[in-house]
Amino acid sequence: MLCLFPEVFKELNVPEKFQPYILAPPAAVAIVHSGNQNWYVKIENNKLTDGWYEVVHAHNLECDYFLIFAYVGHLEFDLFIFDEEGCEKSYALSSTLPIEHAGALISSD
């Protein structure tokens, strides 16, 4: 769990206790899932760097939000965001239909 402070809006340190689990070259790309969107974020020197600002901006993250990263697999994470009251924020960041509804009709009413 991570409490956001303004300095983490540009880059985010990977917690020291979690670093041994990231078996990657010094500069690798992680996939962060949030809502219906995948974000590609560079991990460099145990920090989330390139691409992290886009995640922050797209989610309108604020200083009092908490983030939880769930480890899915090699360099792949699910991101859960909670507001200052501990309620999970829900994001539908994609305007496309999920693949199981690809043939669904779209109404123009």
HUFEN-V344984 format. One record per backbone hydrogen bond with DSSP energy under -0.5 kcal/mol. NH is the residue of the N-H (numbers start at 1). CO is the residue of the C=O. If there is no record, write none. Layout:
NH	CO
NH	CO
//
This chain:
2	67
4	65
8	5
9	6
10	7
11	7
12	48
14	46
18	15
19	15
20	16
21	18
22	19
23	21
24	22
28	43
30	41
31	75
32	30
32	39
33	31
33	77
34	37
37	34
39	32
41	30
41	39
42	50
43	28
44	42
44	47
45	26
47	44
48	12
49	42
49	47
52	49
53	49
55	51
56	52
57	53
58	54
59	55
60	57
61	56
65	62
66	82
67	2
68	80
70	68
70	78
71	69
72	70
72	76
73	76
76	73
77	31
78	70
79	33
80	68
80	78
82	66
83	87
86	83
89	81
93	91
101	98
102	99
104	101
107	105
//
